[in-house]
Amino acid sequence: MLVAFALVVAAWLMRNFRVALWQPVAVAALVIFLLALITSFGRPSTMTQRQVYWRGRVVGERRIPWWERFYRWLYRR
């Protein structure tokens, strides 16, 4: 969200100097902000669940859905 805020400020400054790049920068800021907002609400459930072990092995391991893999890739957790 901080990157999005910095891009909004940069777009606003570019607009005051009539630089043609302010619109793509503003759109990029909006996309980054929305991505950060959506991922903040959609935290993967596996990060909050504890793994269950029996005799030193994980029991009941499930496949990780694509959106959880994407979240982990995006935030490198």
mmJSON file of the N, C-alpha and C atoms, coordinates in Angstrom:
{"data_MODEL":{"atom_site":{
"group_PDB":["ATOM","ATOM","ATOM","ATOM","ATOM","ATOM","ATOM","ATOM","ATOM","ATOM","ATOM","ATOM","ATOM","ATOM","ATOM","ATOM","ATOM","ATOM","ATOM","ATOM","ATOM","ATOM","ATOM","ATOM","ATOM","ATOM","ATOM","ATOM","ATOM","ATOM","ATOM","ATOM","ATOM","ATOM","ATOM","ATOM","ATOM","ATOM","ATOM","ATOM","ATOM","ATOM","ATOM","ATOM","ATOM","ATOM","ATOM","ATOM","ATOM","ATOM","ATOM","ATOM","ATOM","ATOM","ATOM","ATOM","ATOM","ATOM","ATOM","ATOM","ATOM","ATOM","ATOM","ATOM","ATOM","ATOM","ATOM","ATOM","ATOM","ATOM","ATOM","ATOM","ATOM","ATOM","ATOM","ATOM","ATOM","ATOM","ATOM","ATOM","ATOM","ATOM","ATOM","ATOM","ATOM","ATOM","ATOM","ATOM","ATOM","ATOM","ATOM","ATOM","ATOM","ATOM","ATOM","ATOM","ATOM","ATOM","ATOM","ATOM","ATOM","ATOM","ATOM","ATOM","ATOM","ATOM","ATOM","ATOM","ATOM","ATOM","ATOM","ATOM","ATOM","ATOM","ATOM","ATOM","ATOM","ATOM","ATOM","ATOM","ATOM","ATOM","ATOM","ATOM","ATOM","ATOM","ATOM","ATOM","ATOM","ATOM","ATOM","ATOM","ATOM","ATOM","ATOM","ATOM","ATOM","ATOM","ATOM","ATOM","ATOM","ATOM","ATOM","ATOM","ATOM","ATOM","ATOM","ATOM","ATOM","ATOM","ATOM","ATOM","ATOM","ATOM","ATOM","ATOM","ATOM","ATOM","ATOM","ATOM","ATOM","ATOM","ATOM","ATOM","ATOM","ATOM","ATOM","ATOM","ATOM","ATOM","ATOM","ATOM","ATOM","ATOM","ATOM","ATOM","ATOM","ATOM","ATOM","ATOM","ATOM","ATOM","ATOM","ATOM","ATOM","ATOM","ATOM","ATOM","ATOM","ATOM","ATOM","ATOM","ATOM","ATOM","ATOM","ATOM","ATOM","ATOM","ATOM","ATOM","ATOM","ATOM","ATOM","ATOM","ATOM","ATOM","ATOM","ATOM","ATOM","ATOM","ATOM","ATOM","ATOM","ATOM","ATOM","ATOM","ATOM","ATOM","ATOM","ATOM","ATOM","ATOM","ATOM","ATOM","ATOM","ATOM","ATOM","ATOM","ATOM","ATOM","ATOM"],
"id":[1,2,3,4,5,6,7,8,9,10,11,12,13,14,15,16,17,18,19,20,21,22,23,24,25,26,27,28,29,30,31,32,33,34,35,36,37,38,39,40,41,42,43,44,45,46,47,48,49,50,51,52,53,54,55,56,57,58,59,60,61,62,63,64,65,66,67,68,69,70,71,72,73,74,75,76,77,78,79,80,81,82,83,84,85,86,87,88,89,90,91,92,93,94,95,96,97,98,99,100,101,102,103,104,105,106,107,108,109,110,111,112,113,114,115,116,117,118,119,120,121,122,123,124,125,126,127,128,129,130,131,132,133,134,135,136,137,138,139,140,141,142,143,144,145,146,147,148,149,150,151,152,153,154,155,156,157,158,159,160,161,162,163,164,165,166,167,168,169,170,171,172,173,174,175,176,177,178,179,180,181,182,183,184,185,186,187,188,189,190,191,192,193,194,195,196,197,198,199,200,201,202,203,204,205,206,207,208,209,210,211,212,213,214,215,216,217,218,219,220,221,222,223,224,225,226,227,228,229,230,231],
"type_symbol":["N","C","C","N","C","C","N","C","C","N","C","C","N","C","C","N","C","C","N","C","C","N","C","C","N","C","C","N","C","C","N","C","C","N","C","C","N","C","C","N","C","C","N","C","C","N","C","C","N","C","C","N","C","C","N","C","C","N","C","C","N","C","C","N","C","C","N","C","C","N","C","C","N","C","C","N","C","C","N","C","C","N","C","C","N","C","C","N","C","C","N","C","C","N","C","C","N","C","C","N","C","C","N","C","C","N","C","C","N","C","C","N","C","C","N","C","C","N","C","C","N","C","C","N","C","C","N","C","C","N","C","C","N","C","C","N","C","C","N","C","C","N","C","C","N","C","C","N","C","C","N","C","C","N","C","C","N","C","C","N","C","C","N","C","C","N","C","C","N","C","C","N","C","C","N","C","C","N","C","C","N","C","C","N","C","C","N","C","C","N","C","C","N","C","C","N","C","C","N","C","C","N","C","C","N","C","C","N","C","C","N","C","C","N","C","C","N","C","C","N","C","C","N","C","C","N","C","C","N","C","C"],
"label_atom_id":["N","CA","C","N","CA","C","N","CA","C","N","CA","C","N","CA","C","N","CA","C","N","CA","C","N","CA","C","N","CA","C","N","CA","C","N","CA","C","N","CA","C","N","CA","C","N","CA","C","N","CA","C","N","CA","C","N","CA","C","N","CA","C","N","CA","C","N","CA","C","N","CA","C","N","CA","C","N","CA","C","N","CA","C","N","CA","C","N","CA","C","N","CA","C","N","CA","C","N","CA","C","N","CA","C","N","CA","C","N","CA","C","N","CA","C","N","CA","C","N","CA","C","N","CA","C","N","CA","C","N","CA","C","N","CA","C","N","CA","C","N","CA","C","N","CA","C","N","CA","C","N","CA","C","N","CA","C","N","CA","C","N","CA","C","N","CA","C","N","CA","C","N","CA","C","N","CA","C","N","CA","C","N","CA","C","N","CA","C","N","CA","C","N","CA","C","N","CA","C","N","CA","C","N","CA","C","N","CA","C","N","CA","C","N","CA","C","N","CA","C","N","CA","C","N","CA","C","N","CA","C","N","CA","C","N","CA","C","N","CA","C","N","CA","C","N","CA","C","N","CA","C","N","CA","C","N","CA","C","N","CA","C","N","CA","C","N","CA","C"],
"label_alt_id":[null,null,null,null,null,null,null,null,null,null,null,null,null,null,null,null,null,null,null,null,null,null,null,null,null,null,null,null,null,null,null,null,null,null,null,null,null,null,null,null,null,null,null,null,null,null,null,null,null,null,null,null,null,null,null,null,null,null,null,null,null,null,null,null,null,null,null,null,null,null,null,null,null,null,null,null,null,null,null,null,null,null,null,null,null,null,null,null,null,null,null,null,null,null,null,null,null,null,null,null,null,null,null,null,null,null,null,null,null,null,null,null,null,null,null,null,null,null,null,null,null,null,null,null,null,null,null,null,null,null,null,null,null,null,null,null,null,null,null,null,null,null,null,null,null,null,null,null,null,null,null,null,null,null,null,null,null,null,null,null,null,null,null,null,null,null,null,null,null,null,null,null,null,null,null,null,null,null,null,null,null,null,null,null,null,null,null,null,null,null,null,null,null,null,null,null,null,null,null,null,null,null,null,null,null,null,null,null,null,null,null,null,null,null,null,null,null,null,null,null,null,null,null,null,null,null,null,null,null,null,null],
"label_comp_id":["MET","MET","MET","LEU","LEU","LEU","VAL","VAL","VAL","ALA","ALA","ALA","PHE","PHE","PHE","ALA","ALA","ALA","LEU","LEU","LEU","VAL","VAL","VAL","VAL","VAL","VAL","ALA","ALA","ALA","ALA","ALA","ALA","TRP","TRP","TRP","LEU","LEU","LEU","MET","MET","MET","ARG","ARG","ARG","ASN","ASN","ASN","PHE","PHE","PHE","ARG","ARG","ARG","VAL","VAL","VAL","ALA","ALA","ALA","LEU","LEU","LEU","TRP","TRP","TRP","GLN","GLN","GLN","PRO","PRO","PRO","VAL","VAL","VAL","ALA","ALA","ALA","VAL","VAL","VAL","ALA","ALA","ALA","ALA","ALA","ALA","LEU","LEU","LEU","VAL","VAL","VAL","ILE","ILE","ILE","PHE","PHE","PHE","LEU","LEU","LEU","LEU","LEU","LEU","ALA","ALA","ALA","LEU","LEU","LEU","ILE","ILE","ILE","THR","THR","THR","SER","SER","SER","PHE","PHE","PHE","GLY","GLY","GLY","ARG","ARG","ARG","PRO","PRO","PRO","SER","SER","SER","THR","THR","THR","MET","MET","MET","THR","THR","THR","GLN","GLN","GLN","ARG","ARG","ARG","GLN","GLN","GLN","VAL","VAL","VAL","TYR","TYR","TYR","TRP","TRP","TRP","ARG","ARG","ARG","GLY","GLY","GLY","ARG","ARG","ARG","VAL","VAL","VAL","VAL","VAL","VAL","GLY","GLY","GLY","GLU","GLU","GLU","ARG","ARG","ARG","ARG","ARG","ARG","ILE","ILE","ILE","PRO","PRO","PRO","TRP","TRP","TRP","TRP","TRP","TRP","GLU","GLU","GLU","ARG","ARG","ARG","PHE","PHE","PHE","TYR","TYR","TYR","ARG","ARG","ARG","TRP","TRP","TRP","LEU","LEU","LEU","TYR","TYR","TYR","ARG","ARG","ARG","ARG","ARG","ARG"],
"label_asym_id":["A","A","A","A","A","A","A","A","A","A","A","A","A","A","A","A","A","A","A","A","A","A","A","A","A","A","A","A","A","A","A","A","A","A","A","A","A","A","A","A","A","A","A","A","A","A","A","A","A","A","A","A","A","A","A","A","A","A","A","A","A","A","A","A","A","A","A","A","A","A","A","A","A","A","A","A","A","A","A","A","A","A","A","A","A","A","A","A","A","A","A","A","A","A","A","A","A","A","A","A","A","A","A","A","A","A","A","A","A","A","A","A","A","A","A","A","A","A","A","A","A","A","A","A","A","A","A","A","A","A","A","A","A","A","A","A","A","A","A","A","A","A","A","A","A","A","A","A","A","A","A","A","A","A","A","A","A","A","A","A","A","A","A","A","A","A","A","A","A","A","A","A","A","A","A","A","A","A","A","A","A","A","A","A","A","A","A","A","A","A","A","A","A","A","A","A","A","A","A","A","A","A","A","A","A","A","A","A","A","A","A","A","A","A","A","A","A","A","A","A","A","A","A","A","A","A","A","A","A","A","A"],
"label_entity_id":["1","1","1","1","1","1","1","1","1","1","1","1","1","1","1","1","1","1","1","1","1","1","1","1","1","1","1","1","1","1","1","1","1","1","1","1","1","1","1","1","1","1","1","1","1","1","1","1","1","1","1","1","1","1","1","1","1","1","1","1","1","1","1","1","1","1","1","1","1","1","1","1","1","1","1","1","1","1","1","1","1","1","1","1","1","1","1","1","1","1","1","1","1","1","1","1","1","1","1","1","1","1","1","1","1","1","1","1","1","1","1","1","1","1","1","1","1","1","1","1","1","1","1","1","1","1","1","1","1","1","1","1","1","1","1","1","1","1","1","1","1","1","1","1","1","1","1","1","1","1","1","1","1","1","1","1","1","1","1","1","1","1","1","1","1","1","1","1","1","1","1","1","1","1","1","1","1","1","1","1","1","1","1","1","1","1","1","1","1","1","1","1","1","1","1","1","1","1","1","1","1","1","1","1","1","1","1","1","1","1","1","1","1","1","1","1","1","1","1","1","1","1","1","1","1","1","1","1","1","1","1"],
"label_seq_id":[1,1,1,2,2,2,3,3,3,4,4,4,5,5,5,6,6,6,7,7,7,8,8,8,9,9,9,10,10,10,11,11,11,12,12,12,13,13,13,14,14,14,15,15,15,16,16,16,17,17,17,18,18,18,19,19,19,20,20,20,21,21,21,22,22,22,23,23,23,24,24,24,25,25,25,26,26,26,27,27,27,28,28,28,29,29,29,30,30,30,31,31,31,32,32,32,33,33,33,34,34,34,35,35,35,36,36,36,37,37,37,38,38,38,39,39,39,40,40,40,41,41,41,42,42,42,43,43,43,44,44,44,45,45,45,46,46,46,47,47,47,48,48,48,49,49,49,50,50,50,51,51,51,52,52,52,53,53,53,54,54,54,55,55,55,56,56,56,57,57,57,58,58,58,59,59,59,60,60,60,61,61,61,62,62,62,63,63,63,64,64,64,65,65,65,66,66,66,67,67,67,68,68,68,69,69,69,70,70,70,71,71,71,72,72,72,73,73,73,74,74,74,75,75,75,76,76,76,77,77,77],
"pdbx_PDB_ins_code":[null,null,null,null,null,null,null,null,null,null,null,null,null,null,null,null,null,null,null,null,null,null,null,null,null,null,null,null,null,null,null,null,null,null,null,null,null,null,null,null,null,null,null,null,null,null,null,null,null,null,null,null,null,null,null,null,null,null,null,null,null,null,null,null,null,null,null,null,null,null,null,null,null,null,null,null,null,null,null,null,null,null,null,null,null,null,null,null,null,null,null,null,null,null,null,null,null,null,null,null,null,null,null,null,null,null,null,null,null,null,null,null,null,null,null,null,null,null,null,null,null,null,null,null,null,null,null,null,null,null,null,null,null,null,null,null,null,null,null,null,null,null,null,null,null,null,null,null,null,null,null,null,null,null,null,null,null,null,null,null,null,null,null,null,null,null,null,null,null,null,null,null,null,null,null,null,null,null,null,null,null,null,null,null,null,null,null,null,null,null,null,null,null,null,null,null,null,null,null,null,null,null,null,null,null,null,null,null,null,null,null,null,null,null,null,null,null,null,null,null,null,null,null,null,null,null,null,null,null,null,null],
"Cartn_x":[0.817,0.0,0.869,2.039,2.941,3.454,3.699,4.132,3.025,1.792,0.657,0.538,0.719,0.655,1.767,2.97,4.087,3.822,3.198,2.87,1.784,0.84,-0.198,0.433,1.345,2.035,2.854,3.532,4.313,3.412,2.259,1.316,0.774,0.505,-0.005,1.035,2.299,3.36,3.562,3.463,3.593,2.449,1.273,0.114,0.295,0.907,1.127,2.142,3.055,4.048,3.651,2.432,1.858,2.666,3.171,3.856,2.799,2.934,1.921,1.892,2.846,2.905,2.089,1.435,0.747,-0.431,-1.107,-2.26,-1.852,-0.851,-0.436,0.102,0.767,1.284,0.129,-0.903,-2.075,-2.816,-2.919,-3.575,-2.763,-1.445,-0.584,-0.755,-0.86,-1.076,-2.405,-3.44,-4.749,-4.712,-4.047,-3.947,-3.17,-2.07,-1.267,-2.045,-2.778,-3.58,-4.668,-5.367,-6.433,-5.871,-4.714,-4.076,-3.711,-3.168,-2.822,-4.072,-5.135,-6.38,-7.012,-7.073,-7.681,-6.884,-5.567,-4.758,-4.757,-5.023,-5.092,-6.334,-7.414,-8.627,-8.567,-7.797,-7.782,-6.596,-6.213,-5.069,-5.357,-4.413,-4.615,-4.898,-5.757,-6.134,-5.03,-4.161,-3.106,-2.061,-1.977,-0.992,-1.431,-2.723,-3.216,-3.437,-3.454,-3.692,-2.385,-2.474,-1.327,-1.305,-0.136,-0.025,-0.126,-0.814,-0.989,0.016,0.736,1.743,1.332,1.676,1.496,2.745,3.443,4.709,5.725,5.762,6.746,6.418,5.211,4.818,3.569,3.478,2.318,1.107,-0.007,-1.246,-2.255,-2.921,-3.999,-3.521,-2.406,-1.91,-2.807,-3.17,-4.069,-3.341,-3.917,-3.344,-3.594,-2.64,-2.758,-3.418,-4.532,-5.2,-4.315,-4.639,-3.816,-3.759,-4.854,-4.837,-3.931,-3.796,-2.87,-1.42,-1.17,0.182,0.54,-0.429,-0.194,0.108,-0.644,-0.418,0.982,1.373,2.699,3.795,3.568,4.554,4.653,3.503,3.469,4.173,3.954,4.526,5.696,6.126,7.297,7.285,6.184,6.091,6.245],
"Cartn_y":[-1.181,0.0,1.257,1.135,2.287,2.584,1.536,1.718,2.388,1.963,2.575,4.052,4.356,5.755,6.579,6.016,6.732,6.957,5.983,6.145,7.184,7.273,8.315,9.694,9.839,11.133,11.457,10.457,10.674,11.052,10.394,10.725,12.135,12.515,13.868,14.924,14.654,15.59,15.65,14.505,14.48,15.24,15.141,15.831,17.347,17.816,19.256,19.78,18.913,19.317,18.919,18.41,18.033,16.936,16.018,14.866,13.832,13.228,12.312,10.967,10.693,9.396,9.317,10.373,10.348,9.385,9.203,8.299,6.824,6.312,4.924,4.713,5.709,5.591,5.545,6.355,6.34,5.011,4.447,3.14,2.051,2.104,1.129,1.243,2.469,2.678,2.077,2.255,1.699,0.168,-0.426,-1.886,-2.43,-1.804,-2.247,-2.101,-1.003,-0.801,-1.862,-2.146,-3.151,-4.546,-4.872,-6.155,-6.289,-5.228,-5.258,-5.379,-4.688,-4.743,-6.13,-6.706,-8.028,-9.094,-9.049,-10.072,-9.897,-8.696,-8.53,-9.198,-9.265,-9.947,-11.446,-11.849,-13.251,-14.027,-13.867,-14.622,-16.106,-16.891,-18.336,-18.954,-19.933,-20.579,-21.479,-21.966,-22.877,-22.169,-20.856,-20.131,-20.032,-20.153,-20.043,-21.413,-22.473,-23.811,-24.475,-25.239,-25.995,-27.347,-27.851,-29.184,-30.213,-31.299,-32.368,-33.472,-33.905,-34.944,-36.201,-37.344,-38.616,-39.428,-39.763,-40.496,-39.804,-38.486,-37.709,-37.429,-37.807,-37.561,-36.696,-35.907,-35.043,-35.898,-35.655,-36.403,-35.468,-35.962,-35.199,-34.016,-34.163,-33.07,-32.914,-31.68,-31.432,-30.685,-30.724,-29.972,-28.492,-27.707,-26.261,-25.699,-24.947,-24.358,-23.322,-23.014,-22.101,-20.713,-20.238,-18.876,-18.786,-19.862,-19.846,-19.896,-20.685,-20.71,-19.344,-18.678,-17.343,-16.367,-16.424,-15.54,-15.75,-17.015,-17.302,-16.839,-17.0,-16.542,-15.022,-14.363,-12.898,-12.318,-12.926,-12.396,-13.213,-14.236,-15.049,-15.585,-16.22,-16.79,-18.258],
"Cartn_z":[0.0,0.0,0.0,0.602,0.591,-0.823,-1.578,-2.97,-3.769,-3.55,-4.242,-3.875,-2.597,-2.166,-2.809,-2.875,-3.508,-4.994,-5.657,-7.073,-7.28,-6.367,-6.465,-6.338,-5.409,-5.246,-6.497,-7.043,-8.269,-9.438,-9.548,-10.625,-10.454,-9.215,-8.961,-9.328,-8.995,-9.355,-10.872,-11.535,-12.996,-13.659,-13.096,-13.67,-13.593,-12.514,-12.373,-13.389,-13.825,-14.81,-16.227,-16.406,-17.697,-18.414,-17.658,-18.234,-18.605,-19.778,-20.296,-19.57,-18.721,-18.049,-16.763,-16.354,-15.072,-15.054,-16.176,-16.2,-16.018,-16.754,-16.494,-15.079,-14.538,-13.171,-12.172,-12.41,-11.536,-11.63,-12.819,-12.984,-12.285,-12.405,-11.72,-10.201,-9.709,-8.271,-7.834,-8.641,-8.314,-8.3,-9.285,-9.353,-8.156,-7.802,-6.668,-5.366,-5.224,-4.025,-3.912,-5.009,-4.98,-4.7,-5.268,-5.009,-3.531,-2.951,-1.53,-0.663,-1.04,-0.283,-0.349,-1.529,-1.7,-0.963,-1.066,-0.393,1.121,1.618,3.071,3.636,2.868,3.319,3.057,2.083,1.672,2.147,3.407,3.927,3.878,3.436,3.362,4.725,4.731,5.991,6.522,5.65,6.11,6.945,6.834,7.63,9.085,9.334,10.696,11.329,10.537,11.068,11.474,12.542,13.007,12.329,11.998,11.429,12.541,12.248,13.225,12.908,13.94,13.775,14.549,13.994,14.68,14.415,15.485,15.413,14.498,14.576,13.843,12.388,11.934,10.546,10.501,9.453,9.282,8.914,9.609,9.375,8.709,7.684,7.055,6.233,5.577,4.747,3.523,3.228,2.108,1.003,-0.202,-1.326,-1.11,-1.49,-1.334,-2.581,-2.448,-3.614,-4.298,-5.537,-6.338,-5.729,-5.098,-4.566,-3.342,-2.576,-1.451,-1.933,-2.991,-3.572,-4.129,-4.799,-5.337,-4.212,-3.11,-1.971,-1.399,-1.239,-0.705,-1.647,-2.965,-3.933,-3.9,-3.776,-3.787,-2.56,-1.41,-0.172,0.341,-0.383,-0.07,1.348,1.738,3.092,3.038],
"occupancy":[1.0,1.0,1.0,1.0,1.0,1.0,1.0,1.0,1.0,1.0,1.0,1.0,1.0,1.0,1.0,1.0,1.0,1.0,1.0,1.0,1.0,1.0,1.0,1.0,1.0,1.0,1.0,1.0,1.0,1.0,1.0,1.0,1.0,1.0,1.0,1.0,1.0,1.0,1.0,1.0,1.0,1.0,1.0,1.0,1.0,1.0,1.0,1.0,1.0,1.0,1.0,1.0,1.0,1.0,1.0,1.0,1.0,1.0,1.0,1.0,1.0,1.0,1.0,1.0,1.0,1.0,1.0,1.0,1.0,1.0,1.0,1.0,1.0,1.0,1.0,1.0,1.0,1.0,1.0,1.0,1.0,1.0,1.0,1.0,1.0,1.0,1.0,1.0,1.0,1.0,1.0,1.0,1.0,1.0,1.0,1.0,1.0,1.0,1.0,1.0,1.0,1.0,1.0,1.0,1.0,1.0,1.0,1.0,1.0,1.0,1.0,1.0,1.0,1.0,1.0,1.0,1.0,1.0,1.0,1.0,1.0,1.0,1.0,1.0,1.0,1.0,1.0,1.0,1.0,1.0,1.0,1.0,1.0,1.0,1.0,1.0,1.0,1.0,1.0,1.0,1.0,1.0,1.0,1.0,1.0,1.0,1.0,1.0,1.0,1.0,1.0,1.0,1.0,1.0,1.0,1.0,1.0,1.0,1.0,1.0,1.0,1.0,1.0,1.0,1.0,1.0,1.0,1.0,1.0,1.0,1.0,1.0,1.0,1.0,1.0,1.0,1.0,1.0,1.0,1.0,1.0,1.0,1.0,1.0,1.0,1.0,1.0,1.0,1.0,1.0,1.0,1.0,1.0,1.0,1.0,1.0,1.0,1.0,1.0,1.0,1.0,1.0,1.0,1.0,1.0,1.0,1.0,1.0,1.0,1.0,1.0,1.0,1.0,1.0,1.0,1.0,1.0,1.0,1.0,1.0,1.0,1.0,1.0,1.0,1.0,1.0,1.0,1.0,1.0,1.0,1.0],
"B_iso_or_equiv":[0.0,0.0,0.0,0.0,0.0,0.0,0.0,0.0,0.0,0.0,0.0,0.0,0.0,0.0,0.0,0.0,0.0,0.0,0.0,0.0,0.0,0.0,0.0,0.0,0.0,0.0,0.0,0.0,0.0,0.0,0.0,0.0,0.0,0.0,0.0,0.0,0.0,0.0,0.0,0.0,0.0,0.0,0.0,0.0,0.0,0.0,0.0,0.0,0.0,0.0,0.0,0.0,0.0,0.0,0.0,0.0,0.0,0.0,0.0,0.0,0.0,0.0,0.0,0.0,0.0,0.0,0.0,0.0,0.0,0.0,0.0,0.0,0.0,0.0,0.0,0.0,0.0,0.0,0.0,0.0,0.0,0.0,0.0,0.0,0.0,0.0,0.0,0.0,0.0,0.0,0.0,0.0,0.0,0.0,0.0,0.0,0.0,0.0,0.0,0.0,0.0,0.0,0.0,0.0,0.0,0.0,0.0,0.0,0.0,0.0,0.0,0.0,0.0,0.0,0.0,0.0,0.0,0.0,0.0,0.0,0.0,0.0,0.0,0.0,0.0,0.0,0.0,0.0,0.0,0.0,0.0,0.0,0.0,0.0,0.0,0.0,0.0,0.0,0.0,0.0,0.0,0.0,0.0,0.0,0.0,0.0,0.0,0.0,0.0,0.0,0.0,0.0,0.0,0.0,0.0,0.0,0.0,0.0,0.0,0.0,0.0,0.0,0.0,0.0,0.0,0.0,0.0,0.0,0.0,0.0,0.0,0.0,0.0,0.0,0.0,0.0,0.0,0.0,0.0,0.0,0.0,0.0,0.0,0.0,0.0,0.0,0.0,0.0,0.0,0.0,0.0,0.0,0.0,0.0,0.0,0.0,0.0,0.0,0.0,0.0,0.0,0.0,0.0,0.0,0.0,0.0,0.0,0.0,0.0,0.0,0.0,0.0,0.0,0.0,0.0,0.0,0.0,0.0,0.0,0.0,0.0,0.0,0.0,0.0,0.0,0.0,0.0,0.0,0.0,0.0,0.0],
"pdbx_formal_charge":[null,null,null,null,null,null,null,null,null,null,null,null,null,null,null,null,null,null,null,null,null,null,null,null,null,null,null,null,null,null,null,null,null,null,null,null,null,null,null,null,null,null,null,null,null,null,null,null,null,null,null,null,null,null,null,null,null,null,null,null,null,null,null,null,null,null,null,null,null,null,null,null,null,null,null,null,null,null,null,null,null,null,null,null,null,null,null,null,null,null,null,null,null,null,null,null,null,null,null,null,null,null,null,null,null,null,null,null,null,null,null,null,null,null,null,null,null,null,null,null,null,null,null,null,null,null,null,null,null,null,null,null,null,null,null,null,null,null,null,null,null,null,null,null,null,null,null,null,null,null,null,null,null,null,null,null,null,null,null,null,null,null,null,null,null,null,null,null,null,null,null,null,null,null,null,null,null,null,null,null,null,null,null,null,null,null,null,null,null,null,null,null,null,null,null,null,null,null,null,null,null,null,null,null,null,null,null,null,null,null,null,null,null,null,null,null,null,null,null,null,null,null,null,null,null,null,null,null,null,null,null],
"auth_seq_id":[1,1,1,2,2,2,3,3,3,4,4,4,5,5,5,6,6,6,7,7,7,8,8,8,9,9,9,10,10,10,11,11,11,12,12,12,13,13,13,14,14,14,15,15,15,16,16,16,17,17,17,18,18,18,19,19,19,20,20,20,21,21,21,22,22,22,23,23,23,24,24,24,25,25,25,26,26,26,27,27,27,28,28,28,29,29,29,30,30,30,31,31,31,32,32,32,33,33,33,34,34,34,35,35,35,36,36,36,37,37,37,38,38,38,39,39,39,40,40,40,41,41,41,42,42,42,43,43,43,44,44,44,45,45,45,46,46,46,47,47,47,48,48,48,49,49,49,50,50,50,51,51,51,52,52,52,53,53,53,54,54,54,55,55,55,56,56,56,57,57,57,58,58,58,59,59,59,60,60,60,61,61,61,62,62,62,63,63,63,64,64,64,65,65,65,66,66,66,67,67,67,68,68,68,69,69,69,70,70,70,71,71,71,72,72,72,73,73,73,74,74,74,75,75,75,76,76,76,77,77,77],
"auth_comp_id":["MET","MET","MET","LEU","LEU","LEU","VAL","VAL","VAL","ALA","ALA","ALA","PHE","PHE","PHE","ALA","ALA","ALA","LEU","LEU","LEU","VAL","VAL","VAL","VAL","VAL","VAL","ALA","ALA","ALA","ALA","ALA","ALA","TRP","TRP","TRP","LEU","LEU","LEU","MET","MET","MET","ARG","ARG","ARG","ASN","ASN","ASN","PHE","PHE","PHE","ARG","ARG","ARG","VAL","VAL","VAL","ALA","ALA","ALA","LEU","LEU","LEU","TRP","TRP","TRP","GLN","GLN","GLN","PRO","PRO","PRO","VAL","VAL","VAL","ALA","ALA","ALA","VAL","VAL","VAL","ALA","ALA","ALA","ALA","ALA","ALA","LEU","LEU","LEU","VAL","VAL","VAL","ILE","ILE","ILE","PHE","PHE","PHE","LEU","LEU","LEU","LEU","LEU","LEU","ALA","ALA","ALA","LEU","LEU","LEU","ILE","ILE","ILE","THR","THR","THR","SER","SER","SER","PHE","PHE","PHE","GLY","GLY","GLY","ARG","ARG","ARG","PRO","PRO","PRO","SER","SER","SER","THR","THR","THR","MET","MET","MET","THR","THR","THR","GLN","GLN","GLN","ARG","ARG","ARG","GLN","GLN","GLN","VAL","VAL","VAL","TYR","TYR","TYR","TRP","TRP","TRP","ARG","ARG","ARG","GLY","GLY","GLY","ARG","ARG","ARG","VAL","VAL","VAL","VAL","VAL","VAL","GLY","GLY","GLY","GLU","GLU","GLU","ARG","ARG","ARG","ARG","ARG","ARG","ILE","ILE","ILE","PRO","PRO","PRO","TRP","TRP","TRP","TRP","TRP","TRP","GLU","GLU","GLU","ARG","ARG","ARG","PHE","PHE","PHE","TYR","TYR","TYR","ARG","ARG","ARG","TRP","TRP","TRP","LEU","LEU","LEU","TYR","TYR","TYR","ARG","ARG","ARG","ARG","ARG","ARG"],
"auth_asym_id":["A","A","A","A","A","A","A","A","A","A","A","A","A","A","A","A","A","A","A","A","A","A","A","A","A","A","A","A","A","A","A","A","A","A","A","A","A","A","A","A","A","A","A","A","A","A","A","A","A","A","A","A","A","A","A","A","A","A","A","A","A","A","A","A","A","A","A","A","A","A","A","A","A","A","A","A","A","A","A","A","A","A","A","A","A","A","A","A","A","A","A","A","A","A","A","A","A","A","A","A","A","A","A","A","A","A","A","A","A","A","A","A","A","A","A","A","A","A","A","A","A","A","A","A","A","A","A","A","A","A","A","A","A","A","A","A","A","A","A","A","A","A","A","A","A","A","A","A","A","A","A","A","A","A","A","A","A","A","A","A","A","A","A","A","A","A","A","A","A","A","A","A","A","A","A","A","A","A","A","A","A","A","A","A","A","A","A","A","A","A","A","A","A","A","A","A","A","A","A","A","A","A","A","A","A","A","A","A","A","A","A","A","A","A","A","A","A","A","A","A","A","A","A","A","A","A","A","A","A","A","A"],
"auth_atom_id":["N","CA","C","N","CA","C","N","CA","C","N","CA","C","N","CA","C","N","CA","C","N","CA","C","N","CA","C","N","CA","C","N","CA","C","N","CA","C","N","CA","C","N","CA","C","N","CA","C","N","CA","C","N","CA","C","N","CA","C","N","CA","C","N","CA","C","N","CA","C","N","CA","C","N","CA","C","N","CA","C","N","CA","C","N","CA","C","N","CA","C","N","CA","C","N","CA","C","N","CA","C","N","CA","C","N","CA","C","N","CA","C","N","CA","C","N","CA","C","N","CA","C","N","CA","C","N","CA","C","N","CA","C","N","CA","C","N","CA","C","N","CA","C","N","CA","C","N","CA","C","N","CA","C","N","CA","C","N","CA","C","N","CA","C","N","CA","C","N","CA","C","N","CA","C","N","CA","C","N","CA","C","N","CA","C","N","CA","C","N","CA","C","N","CA","C","N","CA","C","N","CA","C","N","CA","C","N","CA","C","N","CA","C","N","CA","C","N","CA","C","N","CA","C","N","CA","C","N","CA","C","N","CA","C","N","CA","C","N","CA","C","N","CA","C","N","CA","C","N","CA","C","N","CA","C","N","CA","C","N","CA","C","N","CA","C","N","CA","C"],
"pdbx_PDB_model_num":[1,1,1,1,1,1,1,1,1,1,1,1,1,1,1,1,1,1,1,1,1,1,1,1,1,1,1,1,1,1,1,1,1,1,1,1,1,1,1,1,1,1,1,1,1,1,1,1,1,1,1,1,1,1,1,1,1,1,1,1,1,1,1,1,1,1,1,1,1,1,1,1,1,1,1,1,1,1,1,1,1,1,1,1,1,1,1,1,1,1,1,1,1,1,1,1,1,1,1,1,1,1,1,1,1,1,1,1,1,1,1,1,1,1,1,1,1,1,1,1,1,1,1,1,1,1,1,1,1,1,1,1,1,1,1,1,1,1,1,1,1,1,1,1,1,1,1,1,1,1,1,1,1,1,1,1,1,1,1,1,1,1,1,1,1,1,1,1,1,1,1,1,1,1,1,1,1,1,1,1,1,1,1,1,1,1,1,1,1,1,1,1,1,1,1,1,1,1,1,1,1,1,1,1,1,1,1,1,1,1,1,1,1,1,1,1,1,1,1,1,1,1,1,1,1,1,1,1,1,1,1]
}}}
